[in-house]
Amino acid sequence: MAKQPSHPMLEAQAKRFGTALRARRKQLGINMTAASEAAGISRVTWHRLEKGETTVAWGSVLAAAAVLDMAFVIGDDGTAEVETPRSPDPNAWVPLQIRLAEYAGLRGLAWQLREGLEWLSPREAWEIYERNGRHLDTAQLSTHEQALITSLRRLFDRTADHV
């Protein structure tokens, strides 16, 4: 396998992105395993992103940025910068852990889970909504839970029009 060509500007931008990604993750108090799981990438890939490696797939870069509510801004000179919102929209992101007690519909759908379970990963929550969502009375869901479902759908199933 041939090594990809190196470019100083590309390497510098990848390092800046990795530094920004790590700083944002630490600012939010999120460990690397939880962040990588929420992004749907491996912990090793997340680690490579934070190191600023240039060979990480673009989809992984975008997934990591989305999980931490970060955006790329391309300047007029072609350079890319990473931004985080000053006042994030609470409906535009997915929590890294979902507390069952906060979502009545999800709690009702998750009756088969082990006794005492309080938290789910975003992927676990989405799988429950996707598998059992036909049993939900969506008119009875709180706006907070409806926003969660919308965000989970956006993250995990771009073709879904149900739940």
C-alpha positions as CSV (number, residue, x, y, z in Angstrom):
1,M,0.0,0.0,0.0
2,A,1.5,3.3,-1.1
3,K,1.8,6.1,1.4
4,Q,-0.5,9.1,0.7
5,P,1.4,12.2,-0.4
6,S,2.0,14.7,2.3
7,H,1.1,18.4,2.1
8,P,2.2,20.8,4.9
9,M,-1.1,22.9,4.8
10,L,-3.2,19.7,5.0
11,E,-1.1,18.4,7.9
12,A,-1.4,21.7,9.8
13,Q,-5.2,21.8,9.3
14,A,-5.5,18.2,10.4
15,K,-3.5,19.0,13.6
16,R,-5.6,22.1,14.3
17,F,-8.8,20.1,13.8
18,G,-7.5,17.3,16.1
19,T,-6.5,19.8,18.8
20,A,-10.0,21.5,18.5
21,L,-11.8,18.2,18.6
22,R,-9.9,17.1,21.8
23,A,-10.4,20.5,23.5
24,R,-14.1,20.4,22.7
25,R,-14.5,16.8,23.9
26,K,-12.7,17.7,27.2
27,Q,-14.7,20.9,27.6
28,L,-17.9,18.9,27.4
29,G,-16.5,16.3,29.8
30,I,-16.9,13.4,27.4
31,N,-14.5,10.4,27.3
32,M,-13.1,9.2,24.0
33,T,-15.0,5.9,24.1
34,A,-18.4,7.6,24.5
35,A,-17.6,10.2,21.8
36,S,-16.5,7.6,19.3
37,E,-19.5,5.4,20.0
38,A,-21.9,8.3,19.5
39,A,-20.2,9.1,16.2
40,G,-20.4,5.5,15.1
41,I,-16.6,5.2,14.6
42,S,-14.0,3.2,16.4
43,R,-12.1,4.5,19.4
44,V,-8.9,4.1,17.4
45,T,-10.2,6.3,14.6
46,W,-11.2,8.9,17.1
47,H,-7.7,8.8,18.6
48,R,-6.3,9.2,15.1
49,L,-8.5,12.2,14.5
50,E,-7.3,13.9,17.7
51,K,-3.7,13.2,16.7
52,G,-4.3,15.0,13.5
53,E,-3.7,12.1,11.1
54,T,-4.6,13.0,7.5
55,T,-5.6,9.5,6.4
56,V,-8.8,9.3,8.4
57,A,-11.9,9.0,6.1
58,W,-13.9,12.2,5.6
59,G,-17.1,10.6,6.9
60,S,-15.4,9.9,10.2
61,V,-14.2,13.5,10.4
62,L,-17.7,14.8,9.8
63,A,-19.3,12.4,12.3
64,A,-16.9,13.4,15.0
65,A,-17.5,17.0,14.4
66,A,-21.3,16.6,14.4
67,V,-21.3,14.7,17.7
68,L,-19.5,17.6,19.4
69,D,-21.6,20.2,17.6
70,M,-18.7,21.5,15.6
71,A,-18.8,22.9,12.1
72,F,-16.2,23.4,9.4
73,V,-15.9,26.9,7.9
74,I,-14.0,27.2,4.6
75,G,-12.4,30.6,4.2
76,D,-12.0,32.6,1.0
77,D,-8.4,31.5,0.8
78,G,-9.5,27.8,0.9
79,T,-8.4,27.1,4.4
80,A,-10.7,25.3,6.7
81,E,-11.4,26.3,10.3
82,V,-13.5,24.6,13.0
83,E,-16.1,26.5,14.9
84,T,-18.3,25.6,17.8
85,P,-21.6,27.4,18.3
86,R,-21.8,30.0,21.1
87,S,-25.3,29.1,22.1
88,P,-26.0,25.6,20.8
89,D,-29.5,24.6,19.7
90,P,-30.6,21.9,22.2
91,N,-32.5,20.1,19.4
92,A,-29.5,20.0,17.0
93,W,-27.4,17.4,18.8
94,V,-27.6,14.0,20.5
95,P,-26.6,13.5,24.1
96,L,-23.8,11.0,24.5
97,Q,-25.8,9.2,27.2
98,I,-29.6,9.1,27.2
99,R,-31.3,9.0,30.6
100,L,-34.4,6.8,30.4
101,A,-36.2,8.7,33.2
102,E,-36.2,11.8,30.9
103,Y,-38.1,10.1,28.0
104,A,-41.4,8.5,28.9
105,G,-41.9,7.0,25.4
106,L,-38.4,5.4,25.3
107,R,-38.8,4.1,28.9
108,G,-42.1,2.4,27.8
109,L,-40.5,0.9,24.8
110,A,-37.5,-0.3,26.8
111,W,-39.5,-2.4,29.3
112,Q,-37.5,-5.6,28.4
113,L,-34.1,-4.1,29.4
114,R,-32.5,-5.2,32.7
115,E,-33.9,-3.9,36.0
116,G,-32.1,-0.8,37.2
117,L,-30.8,0.3,33.8
118,E,-30.8,4.2,33.8
119,W,-28.8,5.2,30.7
120,L,-28.6,4.1,27.1
121,S,-26.1,5.0,24.4
122,P,-27.6,7.0,21.4
123,R,-27.3,3.9,19.2
124,E,-29.2,1.7,21.8
125,A,-31.9,4.3,22.1
126,W,-32.3,4.6,18.3
127,E,-32.5,0.8,17.9
128,I,-35.3,0.7,20.4
129,Y,-37.2,3.6,18.8
130,E,-36.6,2.0,15.3
131,R,-37.7,-1.5,16.4
132,N,-40.6,-0.6,18.6
133,G,-41.6,3.0,17.4
134,R,-44.9,1.7,15.9
135,H,-46.1,1.3,19.5
136,L,-45.6,5.0,20.3
137,D,-48.4,7.5,20.5
138,T,-46.3,10.4,19.0
139,A,-49.0,12.9,20.0
140,Q,-48.3,12.1,23.6
141,L,-44.5,12.6,23.4
142,S,-42.9,15.6,24.9
143,T,-41.3,18.1,22.5
144,H,-38.0,17.1,24.2
145,E,-38.5,13.5,23.2
146,Q,-39.6,14.3,19.7
147,A,-36.5,16.4,19.3
148,L,-34.4,13.5,20.5
149,I,-36.0,11.1,18.0
150,T,-35.4,13.6,15.2
151,S,-31.8,14.0,16.2
152,L,-31.3,10.2,16.5
153,R,-32.9,9.7,13.1
154,R,-30.6,12.4,11.5
155,L,-27.6,10.7,13.1
156,F,-28.3,7.0,12.4
157,D,-30.9,6.6,9.7
158,R,-31.0,9.2,7.0
159,T,-33.8,7.4,5.0
160,A,-36.3,7.0,7.9
161,D,-39.7,8.7,7.7
162,H,-41.3,6.8,10.6
163,V,-41.2,6.9,14.4
